[in-house]
Amino acid sequence: MLLLIKLTISSSLLFIVLSRTGVEKVFSTLKDINIAPFIGAMLLYLFAQFVSTVRWKLFLPPTLGIRKLFSLYLIGSFFNTILPGVIGGDAVKGFYLYQTTRNGSLTLASIFMDRYVGLVVLISICTIALPFGFGYFHGSRIAWFVPLIALSFITATFLIFGLRLGQRIKLISNFYHYFHAYRHQKGTIVKSILLSVIVQFSGILSVYVLAHGFNQDIPFTALLVFVPLTVLFSTIPISISGLGVREGAYVVLLGLINVRPEVATAISLSWFLAIATSSLIGLIEYLRYKKETAVDMNLRTMNIEDSTNTKN
């Protein structure tokens, strides 16, 4: 049911955007993109995924190798981007990580901290850049979304972690222990923040590169505000992979600096296509991981049977 609602919302929003911008104009613009910027955006996305993996590793035991975690991160990216299912990529990579650690609280806390720090940096970049890019809004009320989002985020953080709401719930009580343990590891937090800056700037730079592929000279300072806002809007769980929401946001925001609607839509769709294409590597990793897991299970079964036969 939830999948059907998300699919309906994405389809409706895409229909509204494409009907107002013109389907033929959008696809005509997409065909004119230079292939080099598109490949560049793909490489930047994969680079960001690797840096995100390094950040995730900071919140996990040192025994877990970067190669395995990168594989799990790519699998999560594939499920988040390609498959319009109810189960998100974080749940999938969390499931496979739990199979290794057998520690549900640690798994949940590490994934949360990885996402939380990334969100903190994303909102911070948008907030810090706002005074420099405020003129691009031309008095639009959209500019007030930034301080509103920042204030809401700070309030939610205080309620959940300052007052520890939900700590009495047995299922997630241990989660608070890990979270507060991370909070006192200043070196880990600083490293994760610096890595998050690299991740977020890679995403902003990929949009900047794609815009140049459509011969659009968009000020980088404008993208420092527009891209984080768009990412925040598209992460609201009401659509499939942010489709429709993201395109509508780009049309509105880039329209403030006189980018034509069909070009703004083409930039948004090309960014999604670059991410989706790169995420196919996650499918390969998923199939390889499932095969390795099946082999390990067979070996364990054989060892158990051999042990039983020896005792008999």
C-alpha positions as CSV (number, residue, x, y, z in Angstrom):
1,M,0.0,0.0,0.0
2,L,2.8,2.4,1.0
3,L,4.6,1.6,-2.3
4,L,1.5,2.3,-4.3
5,I,1.1,5.7,-2.6
6,K,4.7,6.6,-3.2
7,L,4.4,5.5,-6.8
8,T,1.3,7.6,-7.3
9,I,2.9,10.7,-5.8
10,S,6.0,10.4,-7.9
11,S,4.0,9.8,-11.1
12,S,1.7,12.7,-10.3
13,L,4.6,15.1,-9.5
14,L,6.6,14.1,-12.6
15,F,3.5,14.5,-14.8
16,I,2.9,18.0,-13.4
17,V,6.5,19.0,-14.0
18,L,6.8,17.5,-17.4
19,S,3.4,18.8,-18.6
20,R,4.4,22.4,-17.6
21,T,8.0,22.2,-19.0
22,G,7.1,20.2,-22.1
23,V,8.2,16.5,-22.4
24,E,9.7,17.1,-25.9
25,K,11.7,20.0,-24.7
26,V,13.1,18.1,-21.7
27,F,14.1,15.1,-23.7
28,S,15.5,17.2,-26.5
29,T,17.7,19.0,-23.8
30,L,18.7,15.6,-22.3
31,K,19.9,14.4,-25.7
32,D,22.2,17.4,-26.1
33,I,24.2,16.7,-22.9
34,N,27.9,16.2,-23.2
35,I,28.8,12.7,-22.2
36,A,32.0,13.7,-20.3
37,P,30.1,15.7,-17.6
38,F,27.7,12.7,-17.2
39,I,30.6,10.3,-16.7
40,G,32.2,12.9,-14.4
41,A,29.0,13.0,-12.2
42,M,29.0,9.2,-12.0
43,L,32.6,9.1,-10.9
44,L,31.9,11.8,-8.3
45,Y,29.0,9.8,-7.0
46,L,31.1,6.6,-6.6
47,F,33.8,8.7,-4.9
48,A,31.2,10.0,-2.5
49,Q,30.0,6.5,-1.8
50,F,33.6,5.4,-1.0
51,V,34.2,8.4,1.3
52,S,30.8,7.7,3.0
53,T,32.0,4.1,3.6
54,V,35.2,5.4,5.3
55,R,32.9,7.6,7.5
56,W,30.7,4.6,8.3
57,K,33.8,2.5,9.3
58,L,34.6,5.1,12.0
59,F,31.5,4.0,13.9
60,L,32.2,0.3,13.6
61,P,34.8,-2.2,15.1
62,P,38.2,-2.0,13.4
63,T,38.0,-5.6,12.5
64,L,35.5,-4.9,9.7
65,G,37.4,-4.3,6.4
66,I,36.8,-1.3,4.2
67,R,36.2,-3.5,1.1
68,K,33.3,-5.4,2.7
69,L,31.8,-2.2,4.0
70,F,32.1,-0.5,0.6
71,S,30.4,-3.5,-0.9
72,L,27.5,-3.2,1.6
73,Y,27.3,0.6,1.0
74,L,27.0,0.0,-2.8
75,I,24.3,-2.6,-2.1
76,G,22.4,-0.1,0.0
77,S,22.7,2.5,-2.7
78,F,21.3,0.1,-5.3
79,F,18.2,-0.7,-3.1
80,N,17.7,3.0,-2.3
81,T,17.9,4.2,-5.9
82,I,16.8,1.4,-8.2
83,L,14.3,-0.7,-6.4
84,P,11.0,1.1,-5.4
85,G,10.4,-1.1,-2.4
86,V,9.3,-0.5,1.1
87,I,12.6,-1.8,2.5
88,G,15.2,0.9,2.1
89,G,18.9,0.4,1.3
90,D,19.9,1.1,4.9
91,A,17.7,-1.8,6.1
92,V,19.4,-4.1,3.5
93,K,23.0,-3.2,4.4
94,G,22.0,-3.2,8.1
95,F,20.7,-6.8,7.7
96,Y,24.0,-8.0,6.1
97,L,26.1,-6.1,8.6
98,Y,24.1,-7.7,11.5
99,Q,24.9,-11.2,10.0
100,T,28.5,-10.3,10.6
101,T,28.4,-8.5,13.9
102,R,25.4,-10.2,15.5
103,N,24.9,-6.9,17.3
104,G,21.6,-5.2,16.4
105,S,22.2,-2.1,18.5
106,L,25.7,-1.5,17.1
107,T,24.4,-2.0,13.6
108,L,21.5,0.5,14.0
109,A,23.7,3.0,15.8
110,S,26.4,3.0,13.2
111,I,24.0,3.4,10.3
112,F,22.2,6.2,12.2
113,M,25.4,8.1,13.0
114,D,26.6,7.8,9.5
115,R,23.4,9.3,8.2
116,Y,23.0,11.8,11.1
117,V,26.5,13.3,10.7
118,G,25.9,13.6,6.9
119,L,22.6,15.4,7.5
120,V,24.2,17.8,10.0
121,V,26.9,18.8,7.5
122,L,24.3,19.1,4.7
123,I,22.2,21.5,6.7
124,S,25.3,23.4,7.9
125,I,26.6,23.9,4.4
126,C,23.2,25.2,3.3
127,T,22.9,27.5,6.4
128,I,26.4,28.9,6.1
129,A,26.0,29.5,2.3
130,L,22.6,31.2,2.7
131,P,24.0,34.7,3.4
132,F,26.2,34.5,0.4
133,G,23.4,33.2,-1.9
134,F,20.5,35.1,-0.4
135,G,20.4,37.5,-3.3
136,Y,19.5,34.6,-5.6
137,F,16.1,34.2,-4.0
138,H,15.0,37.7,-5.0
139,G,12.8,38.1,-1.9
140,S,11.2,34.6,-2.3
141,R,9.9,33.0,0.8
142,I,11.8,29.9,-0.1
143,A,14.9,31.4,1.6
144,W,13.2,31.0,5.0
145,F,13.1,27.2,4.5
146,V,16.7,27.1,5.5
147,P,16.6,28.6,9.0
148,L,13.3,26.7,9.5
149,I,14.8,23.4,8.6
150,A,17.9,24.1,10.8
151,L,15.8,25.1,13.8
152,S,13.5,22.0,13.4
153,F,16.6,19.7,13.1
154,I,18.1,21.2,16.3
155,T,14.9,20.9,18.2
156,A,14.3,17.3,17.1
157,T,17.9,16.4,18.1
158,F,17.4,17.9,21.6
159,L,14.1,16.1,22.1
160,I,15.4,12.7,21.0
161,F,18.9,12.7,22.4
162,G,19.0,15.6,24.9
163,L,15.8,14.4,26.7
164,R,16.4,10.8,25.5
165,L,12.8,10.3,24.4
166,G,12.3,6.6,23.5
167,Q,15.1,5.3,25.8
168,R,12.5,3.3,27.8
169,I,11.6,1.4,24.6
170,K,13.4,-1.9,25.1
171,L,14.1,-2.5,21.4
172,I,16.2,0.7,21.0
173,S,17.4,1.3,24.6
174,N,20.9,0.1,23.8
175,F,21.0,2.4,20.8
176,Y,21.3,5.4,23.2
177,H,24.3,3.9,24.9
178,Y,26.1,3.7,21.6
179,F,25.0,7.2,20.5
180,H,26.3,8.8,23.7
181,A,29.5,6.8,23.5
182,Y,30.1,8.2,20.0
183,R,29.4,11.7,21.3
184,H,32.4,11.6,23.6
185,Q,34.7,10.4,20.9
186,K,35.7,13.8,19.6
187,G,38.3,12.6,17.2
188,T,35.8,10.2,15.5
189,I,33.2,13.0,15.3
190,V,35.7,15.5,13.8
191,K,36.9,13.0,11.2
192,S,33.3,12.0,10.3
193,I,32.4,15.7,9.8
194,L,35.4,16.3,7.6
195,L,34.5,13.3,5.5
196,S,30.9,14.4,5.3
197,V,32.0,17.8,3.9
198,I,33.8,15.9,1.1
199,V,30.7,13.8,0.4
200,Q,28.4,16.8,0.3
201,F,30.7,18.9,-1.9
202,S,31.0,15.9,-4.3
203,G,27.3,15.9,-4.7
204,I,27.1,19.7,-5.2
205,L,30.0,19.5,-7.7
206,S,28.3,16.8,-9.7
207,V,25.3,19.0,-10.2
208,Y,27.6,21.9,-11.2
209,V,29.4,19.6,-13.7
210,L,26.1,18.4,-15.2
211,A,24.9,22.0,-15.5
212,H,28.0,22.8,-17.6
213,G,27.1,19.7,-19.7
214,F,24.0,21.6,-20.7
215,N,26.0,24.8,-21.2
216,Q,24.6,26.4,-18.1
217,D,26.9,28.6,-16.1
218,I,25.2,28.4,-12.7
219,P,27.0,30.2,-9.8
220,F,28.5,27.6,-7.4
221,T,27.4,29.7,-4.4
222,A,23.8,29.3,-5.6
223,L,24.2,25.5,-5.8
224,L,25.6,25.5,-2.2
225,V,22.1,26.5,-1.1
226,F,19.9,24.9,-3.8
227,V,21.4,21.4,-3.9
228,P,21.2,20.8,-0.1
229,L,17.6,22.1,-0.1
230,T,16.7,19.8,-3.0
231,V,18.3,16.8,-1.3
232,L,16.4,17.5,1.9
233,F,13.1,17.8,0.0
234,S,13.7,14.6,-1.9
235,T,14.5,12.6,1.2
236,I,11.0,13.2,2.5
237,P,9.6,9.6,2.3
238,I,6.6,10.4,0.0
239,S,8.0,9.4,-3.4
240,I,10.1,6.8,-5.1
241,S,13.8,7.8,-4.9
242,G,12.7,11.4,-4.7
243,L,11.4,11.4,-8.3
244,G,9.0,14.2,-8.9
245,V,9.9,16.0,-5.7
246,R,13.5,16.6,-6.9
247,E,12.5,17.7,-10.4
248,G,9.9,20.1,-9.0
249,A,12.4,21.6,-6.5
250,Y,15.0,22.2,-9.3
251,V,12.5,23.9,-11.5
252,V,11.5,26.3,-8.7
253,L,15.0,26.9,-7.3
254,L,16.9,27.1,-10.6
255,G,14.1,29.2,-12.0
256,L,15.1,31.9,-9.4
257,I,18.3,32.4,-11.4
258,N,16.6,32.3,-14.8
259,V,17.3,28.7,-15.7
260,R,14.6,27.5,-18.1
261,P,12.2,24.9,-16.7
262,E,13.1,22.2,-19.3
263,V,16.8,22.7,-18.6
264,A,16.3,22.5,-14.8
265,T,14.3,19.3,-15.2
266,A,17.0,17.8,-17.5
267,I,19.7,18.6,-15.0
268,S,17.7,16.9,-12.3
269,L,16.9,13.8,-14.4
270,S,20.5,13.5,-15.6
271,W,21.7,13.6,-12.0
272,F,19.2,10.8,-11.1
273,L,20.3,8.8,-14.2
274,A,24.0,9.2,-13.2
275,I,23.3,8.0,-9.7
276,A,21.1,5.1,-10.9
277,T,23.7,4.0,-13.5
278,S,26.4,4.0,-10.9
279,S,24.2,2.2,-8.4
280,L,24.1,-0.8,-10.8
281,I,27.5,-1.8,-9.4
282,G,25.5,-2.4,-6.1
283,L,23.5,-5.1,-8.0
284,I,26.7,-6.9,-8.9
285,E,27.9,-6.7,-5.3
286,Y,24.6,-7.9,-4.1
287,L,24.6,-11.0,-6.3
288,R,28.3,-11.7,-5.4
289,Y,27.5,-11.2,-1.7
290,K,24.5,-13.5,-1.8
291,K,26.6,-16.2,-3.6
292,E,29.4,-15.9,-1.0
293,T,26.9,-16.1,1.9
294,A,25.3,-19.2,0.3
295,V,28.7,-20.9,0.0
296,D,29.6,-20.0,3.7
297,M,26.3,-21.5,4.8
298,N,26.9,-24.7,2.9
299,L,30.4,-25.0,4.4
300,R,29.0,-24.5,7.9
301,T,26.3,-27.1,7.3
302,M,29.0,-29.6,6.0
303,N,31.2,-28.9,9.0
304,I,28.2,-29.5,11.4
305,E,27.4,-32.8,9.6
306,D,31.0,-33.9,9.7
307,S,31.2,-33.1,13.4
308,T,28.0,-35.1,14.1
309,N,29.3,-38.1,12.1
310,T,32.6,-38.1,14.0
311,K,30.8,-38.1,17.3
312,N,28.7,-41.0,16.2
